[in-house]
Amino acid sequence: MRSRVCFITVLVSVLAAWALPASAQDTSVTFAVQAGSLAVSVPADADLGTGDPGQTQTGQIGAVTVTDERAALVAAWTASVTSTAFTTGGGTADETIPNSAVEYWSGAATAASGTGTFLPGQVIAASAVVLNQQRTAFALTAGVGVGSNSATWNPTLEIAIPAAAVTGTYRGTVTHTVL
């Protein structure tokens, strides 16, 4: 009986020594989550085809995407759009279509990721805006705990070609910005 008690005592002592460290120290570990950027990407070029004087030329310019990788706890952004005049040749009055003749509508998102409320600037043609000043193209509000988010849309341009417009290839610039 005594050997059994000694064995149990030794076993308990060994288990206690094994279970309890002789010394313990903590290491505080840190790391940073890097904030990325807020950016807009657009097609380099868009061809709306061919139109006649006095008519309206309509076409989509291709995918516009806002990517927000700022890793913000609360995210919000607004993408804006504006246009230059469209000119051909020497850019005389008859070779210029003013930006007041250029209308834009974003349409609905073709893709979106992240959380929040994605708001198209103009969902349908009836909501089109004239691009003679900066207009809202798309926005994100109420993005909470999203880390990153993105939205893509394929906007439509409508250009009223003046009856006095001369033959030529007209070029202008549509600029999207995001803040």
N, CA, C and O of each residue as an XYZ file, in Angstrom:
716
protein
N       0.818     -1.175      0.000
C       0.000      0.000      0.000
C       0.868      1.248      0.000
O       0.568      2.244     -0.658
N       1.953      1.160      0.759
C       2.835      2.302      0.820
C       3.470      2.586     -0.542
O       3.646      3.756     -0.885
N       3.816      1.585     -1.320
C       4.408      1.800     -2.637
C       3.383      2.412     -3.590
O       3.722      3.215     -4.460
N       2.146      2.022     -3.411
C       1.096      2.603     -4.246
C       0.933      4.089     -3.929
O       0.768      4.890     -4.849
N       0.975      4.474     -2.669
C       0.861      5.879     -2.264
C       2.063      6.662     -2.774
O       1.910      7.788     -3.249
N       3.255      6.082     -2.684
C       4.460      6.748     -3.197
C       4.362      6.936     -4.706
O       4.681      8.005     -5.227
N       3.917      5.890     -5.407
C       3.774      5.973     -6.859
C       2.792      7.079     -7.235
O       3.069      7.867     -8.140
N       1.655      7.147     -6.557
C       0.641      8.174     -6.844
C       1.214      9.549     -6.508
O       0.977     10.502     -7.250
N       1.943      9.672     -5.436
C       2.542     10.950     -5.056
C       3.560     11.390     -6.099
O       3.582     12.557     -6.489
N       4.400     10.471     -6.550
C       5.397     10.780     -7.579
C       4.689     11.144     -8.883
O       5.090     12.103     -9.543
N       3.656     10.410     -9.270
C       2.921     10.678    -10.502
C       2.263     12.053    -10.445
O       2.332     12.800    -11.422
N       1.640     12.401     -9.349
C       1.012     13.720     -9.188
C       2.081     14.800     -9.252
O       1.854     15.840     -9.871
N       3.219     14.593     -8.644
C       4.310     15.569     -8.663
C       4.836     15.763    -10.080
O       5.086     16.895    -10.496
N       5.006     14.681    -10.819
C       5.496     14.769    -12.208
C       4.475     15.495    -13.066
O       4.841     16.379    -13.841
N       3.208     15.143    -12.946
C       2.165     15.809    -13.735
C       2.069     17.284    -13.371
O       1.889     18.115    -14.261
N       2.181     17.632    -12.117
C       2.114     19.025    -11.688
C       3.301     19.796    -12.246
O       3.136     20.927    -12.704
N       4.471     19.223    -12.219
C       5.659     19.883    -12.741
C       5.537     20.081    -14.256
O       5.957     21.108    -14.789
N       4.982     19.127    -14.918
C       4.813     19.193    -16.381
C       3.727     20.204    -16.743
O       3.894     20.905    -17.741
N       2.651     20.323    -16.017
C       1.523     21.182    -16.319
C       1.797     22.644    -15.984
O       1.226     23.522    -16.631
N       2.628     22.938    -15.021
C       2.875     24.306    -14.626
C       4.257     24.736    -15.085
O       5.254     24.107    -14.730
N       4.325     25.804    -15.875
C       5.648     26.246    -16.320
C       6.413     26.855    -15.158
O       5.843     27.400    -14.212
N       7.685     26.741    -15.267
C       8.533     27.315    -14.238
C       8.524     28.833    -14.354
O       8.660     29.543    -13.357
N       8.361     29.332    -15.601
C       8.329     30.771    -15.834
C       7.524     31.013    -17.115
O       7.573     30.201    -18.039
N       6.789     32.119    -17.175
C       6.015     32.456    -18.373
C       6.175     33.938    -18.659
O       6.161     34.759    -17.742
N       6.325     34.275    -19.913
C       6.442     35.665    -20.346
C       5.565     35.863    -21.583
O       5.454     34.966    -22.419
N       4.948     37.027    -21.695
C       4.080     37.344    -22.838
C       4.834     38.194    -23.851
O       5.719     38.973    -23.494
N       4.467     38.031    -25.131
C       4.991     38.866    -26.205
C       3.827     39.614    -26.817
O       2.865     39.001    -27.280
N       3.904     40.918    -26.821
C       2.875     41.741    -27.444
C       3.186     41.811    -28.939
O       4.272     42.236    -29.334
N       2.238     41.395    -29.758
C       2.440     41.341    -31.211
C       1.554     42.391    -31.878
O       0.364     42.481    -31.577
N       2.121     43.173    -32.771
C       1.357     44.177    -33.501
C       1.629     44.056    -34.995
O       2.655     43.513    -35.406
N       0.711     44.560    -35.796
C       0.926     44.713    -37.233
C      -0.021     45.791    -37.715
O      -0.986     46.128    -37.029
N       0.244     46.327    -38.876
C      -0.569     47.411    -39.428
C      -1.299     46.929    -40.677
O      -0.759     46.161    -41.473
N      -2.529     47.392    -40.832
C      -3.263     47.179    -42.077
C      -3.067     48.449    -42.885
O      -3.441     49.541    -42.458
N      -2.491     48.291    -44.028
C      -2.131     49.424    -44.862
C      -3.339     49.945    -45.629
O      -4.109     49.177    -46.204
N      -3.484     51.241    -45.625
C      -4.563     51.855    -46.401
C      -4.149     51.921    -47.861
O      -3.037     52.339    -48.184
N      -5.043     51.509    -48.729
C      -4.793     51.579    -50.164
C      -5.298     52.896    -50.708
O      -5.329     53.904    -50.002
N      -5.689     52.881    -51.955
C      -6.072     54.121    -52.623
C      -7.545     54.117    -53.014
O      -8.222     53.090    -52.973
N      -8.003     55.276    -53.384
C      -9.326     55.468    -53.979
C      -9.060     55.888    -55.415
O      -8.436     56.922    -55.656
N      -9.527     55.094    -56.369
C      -9.177     55.353    -57.764
C     -10.360     55.092    -58.688
O     -11.275     54.333    -58.368
N     -10.311     55.744    -59.835
C     -11.306     55.514    -60.881
C     -10.557     55.071    -62.131
O      -9.505     55.618    -62.461
N     -11.107     54.080    -62.820
C     -10.533     53.646    -64.098
C     -11.613     53.764    -65.171
O     -12.789     53.490    -64.926
N     -11.192     54.173    -66.352
C     -12.112     54.427    -67.463
C     -11.505     53.867    -68.747
O     -10.298     53.633    -68.810
N     -12.324     53.653    -69.761
C     -11.759     53.246    -71.048
C     -10.891     54.377    -71.612
O     -11.198     55.553    -71.416
N      -9.821     54.025    -72.305
C      -8.950     55.038    -72.903
C      -9.661     55.766    -74.044
O      -9.474     56.969    -74.224
N     -10.457     55.055    -74.796
C     -11.150     55.620    -75.952
C     -12.554     55.042    -76.048
O     -12.818     53.932    -75.586
N     -13.447     55.813    -76.657
C     -14.802     55.340    -76.950
C     -15.219     55.924    -78.288
O     -15.010     57.108    -78.550
N     -15.804     55.096    -79.127
C     -16.281     55.530    -80.440
C     -17.797     55.399    -80.455
O     -18.334     54.298    -80.335
N     -18.477     56.521    -80.602
C     -19.943     56.503    -80.600
C     -20.533     56.319    -81.992
O     -21.749     56.412    -82.158
N     -19.707     56.064    -82.981
C     -20.214     55.810    -84.336
C     -20.326     57.080    -85.156
O     -19.553     58.021    -84.973
N     -21.289     57.100    -86.059
C     -21.460     58.201    -87.001
C     -22.867     58.771    -86.888
O     -23.849     58.034    -86.799
N     -22.944     60.103    -86.894
C     -24.239     60.766    -86.807
C     -24.383     61.816    -87.892
O     -23.419     62.145    -88.583
N     -25.587     62.339    -88.038
C     -25.885     63.356    -89.045
C     -26.115     64.703    -88.375
O     -26.557     64.753    -87.227
N     -25.819     65.804    -89.080
C     -26.133     67.126    -88.540
C     -27.615     67.211    -88.180
O     -28.474     66.729    -88.917
N     -27.896     67.827    -87.043
C     -29.267     67.982    -86.584
C     -29.812     66.765    -85.857
O     -30.949     66.798    -85.388
N     -29.047     65.705    -85.750
C     -29.488     64.477    -85.075
C     -28.771     64.345    -83.721
O     -27.907     65.150    -83.376
N     -29.146     63.332    -82.988
C     -28.497     63.044    -81.706
C     -27.753     61.725    -81.821
O     -28.312     60.716    -82.252
N     -26.486     61.745    -81.430
C     -25.655     60.543    -81.439
C     -25.603     59.998    -80.025
O     -25.240     60.720    -79.096
N     -25.963     58.726    -79.850
C     -26.029     58.110    -78.526
C     -25.172     56.854    -78.496
O     -25.133     56.095    -79.464
N     -24.492     56.643    -77.385
C     -23.713     55.415    -77.216
C     -23.101     55.330    -75.837
O     -22.928     56.332    -75.143
N     -22.779     54.108    -75.461
C     -22.128     53.882    -74.174
C     -20.620     54.010    -74.348
O     -20.070     53.660    -75.392
N     -19.961     54.519    -73.307
C     -18.525     54.751    -73.426
C     -17.686     53.602    -72.866
O     -16.467     53.596    -73.037
N     -18.303     52.646    -72.210
C     -17.565     51.512    -71.648
C     -17.526     51.578    -70.130
O     -17.976     52.546    -69.518
N     -16.983     50.537    -69.548
C     -16.994     50.366    -68.091
C     -16.161     51.420    -67.372
O     -14.987     51.628    -67.679
N     -16.795     52.076    -66.413
C     -16.133     53.000    -65.492
C     -16.173     52.313    -64.127
O     -17.232     51.868    -63.686
N     -15.027     52.227    -63.464
C     -14.956     51.527    -62.179
C     -14.290     52.391    -61.130
O     -13.218     52.951    -61.362
N     -14.928     52.497    -59.974
C     -14.306     53.120    -58.803
C     -13.912     51.982    -57.877
O     -14.724     51.113    -57.558
N     -12.649     51.999    -57.449
C     -12.139     51.003    -56.517
C     -11.636     51.731    -55.276
O     -10.761     52.594    -55.353
N     -12.200     51.367    -54.146
C     -11.849     51.991    -52.868
C     -11.155     50.947    -52.008
O     -11.796     50.039    -51.479
N      -9.844     51.080    -51.874
C      -9.061     50.150    -51.062
C      -8.453     50.863    -49.858
O      -7.381     50.490    -49.381
N      -9.150     51.897    -49.368
C      -8.642     52.676    -48.235
C      -8.800     51.960    -46.904
O      -8.274     52.429    -45.895
N      -9.505     50.842    -46.872
C      -9.711     50.062    -45.646
C     -10.340     50.904    -44.545
O      -9.969     50.797    -43.376
N     -11.285     51.734    -44.928
C     -11.934     52.630    -43.976
C     -13.018     51.906    -43.189
O     -13.715     51.041    -43.719
N     -13.150     52.269    -41.923
C     -14.227     51.717    -41.104
C     -15.575     52.213    -41.624
O     -16.543     51.456    -41.690
N     -15.625     53.495    -41.992
C     -16.816     54.085    -42.593
C     -16.398     54.619    -43.958
O     -15.565     55.521    -44.048
N     -16.970     54.068    -45.009
C     -16.559     54.443    -46.366
C     -17.649     55.241    -47.070
O     -18.843     54.977    -46.924
N     -17.197     56.221    -47.833
C     -18.083     57.000    -48.690
C     -17.230     57.621    -49.784
O     -16.090     58.017    -49.540
N     -17.773     57.705    -50.971
C     -17.099     58.399    -52.067
C     -18.132     58.886    -53.066
O     -19.257     58.388    -53.112
N     -17.734     59.874    -53.872
C     -18.579     60.384    -54.941
C     -17.738     60.492    -56.197
O     -16.686     61.131    -56.197
N     -18.203     59.870    -57.259
C     -17.560     59.994    -58.568
C     -18.305     61.071    -59.354
O     -19.533     61.061    -59.440
N     -17.546     61.991    -59.920
C     -18.122     63.078    -60.704
C     -17.683     62.959    -62.152
O     -16.714     62.270    -62.471
N     -18.421     63.649    -63.033
C     -18.127     63.594    -64.465
C     -18.354     64.967    -65.079
O     -19.247     65.704    -64.661
N     -17.554     65.299    -66.058
C     -17.711     66.517    -66.844
C     -17.180     66.243    -68.247
O     -16.571     65.201    -68.491
N     -17.409     67.171    -69.162
C     -16.975     66.984    -70.545
C     -16.425     68.283    -71.110
O     -16.819     69.374    -70.696
N     -15.525     68.153    -72.047
C     -15.090     69.299    -72.837
C     -16.044     69.429    -74.024
O     -16.934     68.598    -74.207
N     -15.854     70.463    -74.819
C     -16.548     70.565    -76.103
C     -15.941     69.516    -77.042
O     -14.831     69.040    -76.803
N     -16.650     69.165    -78.084
C     -16.150     68.249    -79.102
C     -15.820     69.069    -80.342
O     -16.636     69.863    -80.810
N     -14.605     68.865    -80.873
C     -14.186     69.662    -82.024
C     -13.609     68.790    -83.122
O     -13.195     67.654    -82.890
N     -13.590     69.346    -84.316
C     -12.931     68.737    -85.458
C     -12.167     69.847    -86.171
O     -12.393     71.027    -85.906
N     -11.269     69.475    -87.067
C     -10.525     70.466    -87.847
C      -9.871     71.507    -86.976
O      -9.160     71.183    -86.025
N     -10.121     72.796    -87.313
C      -9.526     73.907    -86.582
C     -10.320     74.329    -85.370
O      -9.900     75.243    -84.659
N     -11.443     73.706    -85.106
C     -12.231     74.022    -83.919
C     -12.993     75.339    -84.031
O     -13.287     75.971    -83.015
N     -13.317     75.761    -85.259
C     -14.121     76.967    -85.426
C     -15.524     76.710    -84.886
O     -15.832     75.594    -84.468
N     -16.368     77.725    -84.892
C     -17.729     77.587    -84.381
C     -18.481     76.455    -85.075
O     -19.199     75.699    -84.420
N     -18.324     76.329    -86.393
C     -19.016     75.254    -87.123
C     -18.331     73.899    -86.940
O     -18.876     72.867    -87.332
N     -17.144     73.905    -86.350
C     -16.400     72.667    -86.108
C     -16.400     72.308    -84.617
O     -15.565     71.524    -84.164
N     -17.328     72.877    -83.868
C     -17.382     72.668    -82.423
C     -18.795     72.307    -81.981
O     -19.772     72.946    -82.372
N     -18.875     71.281    -81.170
C     -20.125     70.928    -80.495
C     -19.872     71.235    -79.022
O     -19.034     70.585    -78.397
N     -20.584     72.216    -78.454
C     -20.303     72.623    -77.069
C     -20.674     71.528    -76.075
O     -21.507     70.668    -76.365
N     -20.049     71.568    -74.902
C     -20.372     70.562    -73.877
C     -21.796     70.720    -73.359
O     -22.309     69.825    -72.686
N     -22.436     71.832    -73.659
C     -23.848     71.990    -73.289
C     -24.756     71.127    -74.165
O     -25.949     71.009    -73.886
N     -24.203     70.523    -75.222
C     -24.954     69.612    -76.091
C     -24.674     68.149    -75.738
O     -25.133     67.241    -76.431
N     -23.919     67.924    -74.656
C     -23.529     66.566    -74.250
C     -24.295     66.196    -72.990
O     -24.182     66.874    -71.968
N     -25.082     65.109    -73.061
C     -25.805     64.604    -71.889
C     -25.253     63.244    -71.488
O     -24.698     62.517    -72.312
N     -25.413     62.910    -70.210
C     -24.820     61.711    -69.608
C     -25.810     61.085    -68.651
O     -26.504     61.776    -67.906
N     -25.863     59.786    -68.682
C     -26.522     59.072    -67.580
C     -25.727     57.820    -67.287
O     -25.256     57.124    -68.186
N     -25.592     57.554    -65.990
C     -24.733     56.457    -65.533
C     -25.358     55.095    -65.755
O     -24.659     54.135    -66.078
N     -26.665     55.001    -65.584
C     -27.296     53.690    -65.549
C     -27.004     53.038    -64.211
O     -26.280     53.594    -63.385
N     -27.559     51.877    -64.003
C     -27.348     51.135    -62.752
C     -25.965     50.499    -62.753
O     -25.324     50.395    -63.799
N     -25.514     50.081    -61.593
C     -24.229     49.384    -61.486
C     -24.283     48.079    -62.264
O     -25.274     47.352    -62.208
N     -23.219     47.792    -62.983
C     -23.098     46.494    -63.662
C     -22.374     45.497    -62.768
O     -22.439     44.287    -62.987
N     -21.678     46.022    -61.749
C     -21.017     45.186    -60.742
C     -20.741     46.063    -59.521
O     -20.506     47.265    -59.645
N     -20.774     45.449    -58.353
C     -20.455     46.166    -57.111
C     -19.966     45.157    -56.083
O     -20.393     44.002    -56.080
N     -19.070     45.600    -55.215
C     -18.601     44.746    -54.128
C     -18.446     45.588    -52.873
O     -18.252     46.802    -52.941
N     -18.536     44.932    -51.737
C     -18.471     45.632    -50.464
C     -19.876     45.941    -49.969
O     -20.870     45.605    -50.612
N     -19.935     46.582    -48.826
C     -21.233     46.923    -48.255
C     -21.447     48.424    -48.327
O     -20.501     49.194    -48.490
N     -22.678     48.820    -48.206
C     -23.043     50.224    -48.277
C     -24.139     50.400    -49.300
O     -24.673     49.429    -49.836
N     -24.468     51.646    -49.564
C     -25.503     51.961    -50.537
C     -24.837     52.568    -51.762
O     -24.271     53.659    -51.699
N     -24.912     51.849    -52.882
C     -24.358     52.326    -54.138
C     -25.455     53.098    -54.870
O     -26.539     52.571    -55.119
N     -25.159     54.356    -55.211
C     -26.164     55.241    -55.792
C     -25.762     55.706    -57.186
O     -24.819     56.485    -57.326
N     -26.462     55.240    -58.221
C     -26.185     55.770    -59.552
C     -26.619     57.230    -59.623
O     -27.624     57.613    -59.024
N     -25.868     58.038    -60.350
C     -26.238     59.435    -60.499
C     -27.531     59.608    -61.270
O     -28.384     60.416    -60.903
N     -27.671     58.839    -62.345
C     -28.849     58.914    -63.207
C     -29.127     57.485    -63.707
O     -28.354     56.937    -64.492
N     -30.198     56.911    -63.261
C     -30.470     55.510    -63.589
C     -30.973     55.343    -65.025
O     -30.624     54.371    -65.695
N     -31.784     56.281    -65.494
C     -32.409     56.145    -66.815
C     -32.156     57.389    -67.670
O     -31.738     58.429    -67.162
N     -32.411     57.267    -68.958
C     -32.185     58.360    -69.903
C     -32.956     59.618    -69.523
O     -32.459     60.727    -69.719
N     -34.136     59.467    -68.994
C     -34.942     60.627    -68.610
C     -34.271     61.456    -67.509
O     -34.641     62.611    -67.293
N     -33.294     60.877    -66.818
C     -32.572     61.574    -65.751
C     -31.232     62.139    -66.216
O     -30.458     62.647    -65.405
N     -30.955     62.054    -67.513
C     -29.658     62.496    -68.048
C     -29.352     63.933    -67.640
O     -30.251     64.762    -67.503
N     -28.046     64.212    -67.447
C     -27.595     65.553    -67.060
C     -26.649     66.096    -68.128
O     -25.928     65.343    -68.782
N     -26.668     67.410    -68.288
C     -25.791     68.083    -69.239
C     -24.397     68.194    -68.618
O     -24.263     68.535    -67.442
N     -23.368     67.908    -69.406
C     -22.007     67.873    -68.868
C     -21.247     69.188    -69.038
O     -20.024     69.180    -69.173
N     -21.951     70.306    -69.032
C     -21.277     71.596    -69.098
C     -20.756     72.045    -67.733
O     -20.180     73.126    -67.604
N     -20.961     71.220    -66.734
C     -20.389     71.420    -65.405
C     -20.241     70.050    -64.754
O     -20.779     69.060    -65.251
N     -19.517     69.996    -63.650
C     -19.286     68.719    -62.973
C     -20.607     68.197    -62.400
O     -21.353     68.929    -61.750
N     -20.875     66.919    -62.658
C     -22.110     66.257    -62.195
C     -21.746     64.972    -61.457
O     -20.682     64.397    -61.685
N     -22.631     64.529    -60.577
C     -22.426     63.253    -59.890
C     -22.721     62.108    -60.853
O     -23.787     62.054    -61.465
N     -21.769     61.204    -60.976
C     -21.939     60.024    -61.819
C     -22.384     58.814    -60.988
O     -23.268     58.063    -61.401
N     -21.767     58.633    -59.818
C     -22.061     57.485    -58.967
C     -21.563     57.814    -57.567
O     -20.698     58.676    -57.407
N     -22.092     57.146    -56.555
C     -21.655     57.397    -55.184
C     -21.829     56.155    -54.323
O     -22.627     55.269    -54.628
N     -21.067     56.115    -53.245
C     -21.231     55.110    -52.196
C     -21.471     55.865    -50.902
O     -20.718     56.777    -50.559
N     -22.523     55.485    -50.180
C     -22.785     56.043    -48.862
C     -22.977     54.890    -47.888
O     -23.241     53.757    -48.290
N     -22.845     55.188    -46.637
C     -23.137     54.241    -45.555
C     -22.340     52.947    -45.646
O     -22.826     51.889    -45.244
N     -21.134     53.022    -46.165
C     -20.261     51.850    -46.163
C     -19.666     51.695    -44.777
O     -18.865     52.532    -44.361
N     -20.031     50.657    -44.054
C     -19.565     50.467    -42.682
C     -18.798     49.162    -42.593
O     -19.303     48.104    -42.971
N     -17.577     49.245    -42.092
C     -16.763     48.050    -41.901
C     -16.507     47.309    -43.194
O     -16.446     46.080    -43.209
N     -16.359     48.043    -44.269
C     -16.256     47.397    -45.573
C     -14.841     47.035    -45.962
O     -14.651     46.134    -46.779
N     -13.838     47.703    -45.409
C     -12.469     47.422    -45.819
C     -12.219     47.930    -47.220
O     -11.515     48.924    -47.399
N     -12.784     47.268    -48.225
C     -12.669     47.741    -49.601
C     -14.006     47.542    -50.306
O     -14.821     46.706    -49.916
N     -14.204     48.332    -51.348
C     -15.443     48.251    -52.114
C     -15.188     48.745    -53.529
O     -14.170     49.386    -53.793
N     -16.103     48.449    -54.433
C     -15.976     48.932    -55.810
C     -17.339     48.956    -56.477
O     -18.266     48.253    -56.072
N     -17.437     49.775    -57.500
C     -18.646     49.827    -58.318
C     -18.237     50.061    -59.768
O     -17.301     50.807    -60.056
N     -18.959     49.407    -60.669
C     -18.726     49.565    -62.105
C     -20.049     49.898    -62.763
O     -21.086     49.332    -62.416
N     -20.010     50.821    -63.716
C     -21.187     51.166    -64.505
C     -20.744     51.470    -65.928
O     -19.565     51.727    -66.170
N     -21.677     51.443    -66.868
C     -21.387     51.694    -68.279
C     -22.234     52.882    -68.733
O     -23.345     52.691    -69.227
N     -21.724     54.105    -68.573
C     -22.526     55.294    -68.840
C     -22.826     55.504    -70.323
O     -22.110     55.030    -71.205
N     -23.897     56.223    -70.555
C     -24.327     56.555    -71.905
C     -24.174     58.051    -72.138
O     -24.509     58.863    -71.277
N     -23.665     58.401    -73.310
C     -23.595     59.797    -73.740
C     -24.619     60.010    -74.833
O     -24.868     59.128    -75.654
N     -25.205     61.185    -74.831
C     -26.118     61.627    -75.883
C     -25.605     62.981    -76.341
O     -25.579     63.931    -75.558
N     -25.197     63.080    -77.606
C     -24.631     64.325    -78.117
C     -25.548     64.869    -79.201
O     -25.773     64.226    -80.226
N     -26.072     66.060    -78.957
C     -26.949     66.723    -79.931
C     -26.053     67.400    -80.967
O     -25.394     68.396    -80.669
N     -26.033     66.861    -82.173
C     -25.191     67.404    -83.242
C     -25.904     68.614    -83.856
O     -27.016     68.480    -84.368
N     -25.272     69.793    -83.808
C     -25.924     70.977    -84.386
C     -26.175     70.805    -85.888
O     -25.413     70.127    -86.576
N     -27.234     71.415    -86.381
C     -27.555     71.346    -87.812
C     -26.437     71.960    -88.652
O     -26.267     71.590    -89.814
N     -25.677     72.891    -88.083
C     -24.595     73.548    -88.814
C     -23.257     72.824    -88.688
O     -22.250     73.313    -89.200
N     -23.224     71.672    -88.020
C     -21.962     70.946    -87.836
C     -21.408     70.507    -89.185
O     -22.146     70.050    -90.056
N     -20.086     70.656    -89.342
C     -19.433     70.248    -90.588
C     -18.950     68.806    -90.466
O     -18.838     68.258    -89.370
N     -18.671     68.217    -91.610
C     -18.172     66.844    -91.649
C     -16.810     66.766    -90.973
O     -15.975     67.659    -91.115
N     -16.608     65.696    -90.245
C     -15.315     65.469    -89.595
C     -15.463     64.521    -88.423
O     -16.575     64.164    -88.035
N     -14.336     64.116    -87.862
C     -14.327     63.284    -86.664
C     -14.166     64.217    -85.469
O     -13.136     64.875    -85.320
N     -15.162     64.268    -84.643
C     -15.175     65.158    -83.482
C     -14.570     64.442    -82.278
O     -14.871     63.281    -82.002
N     -13.716     65.165    -81.577
C     -13.073     64.603    -80.385
C     -13.325     65.518    -79.188
O     -13.285     66.744    -79.292
N     -13.582     64.889    -78.073
C     -13.737     65.601    -76.818
C     -13.275     64.684    -75.703
O     -12.924     63.529    -75.942
N     -13.276     65.195    -74.503
C     -12.826     64.403    -73.356
C     -13.906     64.406    -72.281
O     -14.389     65.457    -71.861
N     -14.269     63.211    -71.851
C     -15.171     63.045    -70.712
C     -14.278     62.640    -69.539
O     -13.553     61.648    -69.616
N     -14.334     63.409    -68.464
C     -13.460     63.187    -67.324
C     -14.253     62.743    -66.106
O     -15.187     63.424    -65.683
N     -13.877     61.591    -65.539
C     -14.451     61.099    -64.287
C     -13.423     61.326    -63.183
O     -12.238     61.057    -63.379
N     -13.855     61.806    -62.051
C     -13.008     61.966    -60.870
C     -13.731     61.337    -59.684
O     -14.952     61.184    -59.700
N     -12.971     60.977    -58.663
C     -13.591     60.415    -57.471
C     -12.942     61.007    -56.229
O     -11.721     61.130    -56.136
N     -13.791     61.365    -55.286
C     -13.361     61.892    -53.988
C     -14.112     61.179    -52.892
O     -13.905     61.467    -51.713
